[in-house]
């Protein structure tokens, strides 16, 4: 199997993009953490949807809660599930 320069270039670019995305995700997580800490110290109220989500969780309607989070906050499925899990953990 023969590889030419273009194949090597494409693979190199893809690896670079992947590494950049991974680094950006890490930076975003750090920024979110810092913002959460700042908002707690500044006394910023939490998102109004959280009360509605807690009510759905109490009624064992987690799937509906995840749907609401996705629609309202624009999160991915995994992020929305993590958001709901964090709300559940904070309730305990």
N, C-alpha and C positions, 0 to 999 in steps of 0.2 A: 504494500500500500504506500503510495507516494503522497507526501504532504508538500504543498507548495507554500510560498510566502504568504499568500492571502489567507490560507487556513490558519497559519500561525498568528497572523495579525488579528483575525476575527476572534480566535480563542483568547488572545491576550487582552483584547478590548472587553470581552465578556467577563473575564476574571477581574479586570480593573473595575468595571461597573459593579460587579457583585461585592467586591471589597468595599467600595465607596458606599453602597447602600447599607451594608452591615455597620459601617462606622457611623453613618447618619442615624440609623435606628438607635444605636447606643447613645448618641448625643441627644436625640429626642427624648429618650427615657430619662436622661439626666436633667434635661430642661423641665420635663413634666414633674419630676420629683421636686426640683427647686421651686417651681410655681406652686405646687401643693403646700410646701412648707411656708412660703411667703403668704399664701392666701389664708392659711391657718393663723399665722401671727397677726395678720392685718384684720382678721375677723370678717373676711369675705364670706357671705353665706354660700352654702353649697347649691348645686344646681337644683332648680325647683322640681325637676322630673324625679329626683331621688325619692321623694315621699311617695309618689305614684308607683315607682318601682318596688319600694319596700312593701307596699300594700299587695302588689301582684305576687311578690315572693311569699308573703304570709298566706296567700290563698293557694299556694303551690302552683302558680302559673308562671314558672320560670321561662318557658318558651316564649310566652307573650311578653314578658319583661325584656328578654333579649331582643325581640322584634322592635319593641318600643325604643330601646337604646340605639339600635341600628338606624332606625328612621329619624330619631331626634338628633342624635349626636354624630351620625354619619360614620360610625365605627364599623370595622370588619366583623365578621362573625366571631372570630377568636377574641378580638378585643372586647366585643360586647359581652361575651360569656365571662371573660375575666373581670369586667366591670361589675357584673351581677354577682360573681363570686366574692368580690371585694366588699360589696354592700352586705352580702350575707355574713361575711366574716366580721364586719364591723358591728353587726346587730348582736352577735353572741357575746 
